Amino acid sequence: MAEAGAKCAPLVLLIAITLLFGCRGETADVVKRTIAETRQKTRVEVQIRLEKSDLPAPEELDQQRKMESQIEQQHIGSVVKSESGVGYYDFTVEVDDTTTAIPRLRTLLANAGLLARSTIKIVSP
């Protein structure tokens, strides 16, 4: 029985090497396409000015997280960056199409009562 296993070992090794090198070029192409698609998405920055010139309160940060969650749940885009500082909080959303995403972001901000204190700008094409 050990003799049968010894005869199969070179065959298993040959199959493993073939799979490893045979799929190598295809995997690289998939990675390159994925990176290219990611680079083509536009980033939109949404900044909300706070009512006070202070760091955001826990309730305001909760509101920020809720909005970020709604953006992803409603498939408006993917939140890629989130920040806060004295007098503001903001987040950056990666979108497929600004002509549909920005009006949807504005509606979301209006529903939260934040549109008047918000700025939306395209930060990368």
CORLINRA-V756537 format. One record per residue. N is the residue number from 0. SS is DSSP state (@ for helix, = for strand, . for the rest). OMEGA is omega in whole degrees, 0 to 359 (NA if undefined). Layout:
n=N ss=SS omega=OMEGA
n=N ss=SS omega=OMEGA
//
This chain:
n=0 ss=. omega=178
n=1 ss=@ omega=180
n=2 ss=@ omega=179
n=3 ss=@ omega=178
n=4 ss=@ omega=180
n=5 ss=@ omega=179
n=6 ss=@ omega=182
n=7 ss=@ omega=184
n=8 ss=@ omega=179
n=9 ss=@ omega=180
n=10 ss=@ omega=179
n=11 ss=@ omega=178
n=12 ss=@ omega=179
n=13 ss=@ omega=179
n=14 ss=@ omega=180
n=15 ss=@ omega=180
n=16 ss=@ omega=179
n=17 ss=@ omega=179
n=18 ss=@ omega=182
n=19 ss=@ omega=183
n=20 ss=@ omega=180
n=21 ss=@ omega=182
n=22 ss=. omega=186
n=23 ss=@ omega=182
n=24 ss=@ omega=180
n=25 ss=@ omega=179
n=26 ss=@ omega=180
n=27 ss=@ omega=179
n=28 ss=@ omega=179
n=29 ss=@ omega=179
n=30 ss=@ omega=180
n=31 ss=@ omega=178
n=32 ss=@ omega=180
n=33 ss=@ omega=178
n=34 ss=@ omega=180
n=35 ss=@ omega=179
n=36 ss=@ omega=179
n=37 ss=@ omega=181
n=38 ss=@ omega=183
n=39 ss=@ omega=182
n=40 ss=. omega=180
n=41 ss== omega=177
n=42 ss== omega=180
n=43 ss== omega=179
n=44 ss== omega=177
n=45 ss== omega=179
n=46 ss== omega=178
n=47 ss== omega=177
n=48 ss== omega=181
n=49 ss=. omega=179
n=50 ss=. omega=179
n=51 ss=. omega=175
n=52 ss=. omega=183
n=53 ss=. omega=174
n=54 ss=. omega=180
n=55 ss=. omega=176
n=56 ss=. omega=179
n=57 ss=@ omega=179
n=58 ss=@ omega=179
n=59 ss=@ omega=176
n=60 ss=@ omega=175
n=61 ss=@ omega=178
n=62 ss=@ omega=178
n=63 ss=@ omega=180
n=64 ss=@ omega=179
n=65 ss=@ omega=179
n=66 ss=@ omega=178
n=67 ss=@ omega=179
n=68 ss=@ omega=179
n=69 ss=@ omega=179
n=70 ss=@ omega=181
n=71 ss=@ omega=180
n=72 ss=@ omega=180
n=73 ss=. omega=178
n=74 ss=. omega=174
n=75 ss=. omega=179
n=76 ss=. omega=179
n=77 ss== omega=178
n=78 ss== omega=184
n=79 ss== omega=180
n=80 ss== omega=180
n=81 ss== omega=182
n=82 ss== omega=172
n=83 ss== omega=180
n=84 ss== omega=181
n=85 ss=. omega=176
n=86 ss=. omega=181
n=87 ss== omega=160
n=88 ss== omega=180
n=89 ss== omega=174
n=90 ss== omega=180
n=91 ss== omega=183
n=92 ss== omega=175
n=93 ss== omega=185
n=94 ss== omega=177
n=95 ss=. omega=186
n=96 ss=. omega=183
n=97 ss=@ omega=183
n=98 ss=@ omega=175
n=99 ss=@ omega=184
n=100 ss=@ omega=184
n=101 ss=@ omega=175
n=102 ss=@ omega=178
n=103 ss=@ omega=176
n=104 ss=@ omega=179
n=105 ss=@ omega=178
n=106 ss=@ omega=178
n=107 ss=@ omega=178
n=108 ss=@ omega=179
n=109 ss=@ omega=179
n=110 ss=@ omega=179
n=111 ss=. omega=181
n=112 ss=. omega=185
n=113 ss=. omega=187
n=114 ss=@ omega=182
n=115 ss=@ omega=181
n=116 ss=@ omega=187
n=117 ss== omega=173
n=118 ss== omega=177
n=119 ss== omega=178
n=120 ss== omega=176
n=121 ss== omega=183
n=122 ss== omega=175
n=123 ss== omega=180
n=124 ss=. omega=NA
//
